[in-house]
Amino acid sequence: MINIKTPRTQLTLLDSEHAGLLLEYRLTNRDHLTPWEPVRSRGFYTLEQCEHQLTEQYKSFEEGSGFQLTAMTPDRKEIIGLCNFNNVVHGAFQACHLGYSISKKYQGQGLMFEIVSAGMDYIFQEAKLHRIMANYIPDNHRSAALLEKLGFEVEGRARSYLKIAGKWQDHILTSRINPADH
């Protein structure tokens, strides 16, 4: 099990019994996150879907194909944000994609930097991956600033890359290489 303490949070893998917390995070931040996510079905905002997703996330952790970390308040009663390392490819590539979100209530406090930094340390040191890739919509200035501060380098621009908020949108492609591999 993963339990990473940062100065203001605790990163962990949630299990299905914490589905209520995930559902509360989704519902509370629905409007806040909608511009940056795919269109979600009504079923996405149900306890059953949250239970299913947490069960699948645990399986992907056991298989080494994904690390979906949840940043919680120190008392573990509220989700601050999510930090996901998905699409893990082993072999010669040793890479993954980073995705993240933060509760509207906690944005602008430097918490996303704290959370993602701790998650990246785990991915580089424990999972031994070589490359973390992160992509953002050009208008998402907060993500651009966060990734730059985290040491990600811009590698290009992909036209019509992902369908976000109901439309195909360009993305800026970035990556960070494991410092131990330099």
Buried (B, 14 or more C-beta within 10 A) or exposed (E): EBEBEBEBBBBBBBEBEBBEBBBBBBEBBBEBBBEBBEEEEEEBEBEEBBBBBBEEBBEBBEEEBBBBBBBBEEEEEBBBBBBBBBBBEEEEEBBBBBBBBBBEEBBEEEBBBBBBBBBBEBBBEEBEBBBBBBBBBEEBEEBBEBBEEBBBEEEEEEEEBBEBBEEEBBBBBBBBBBEEEE
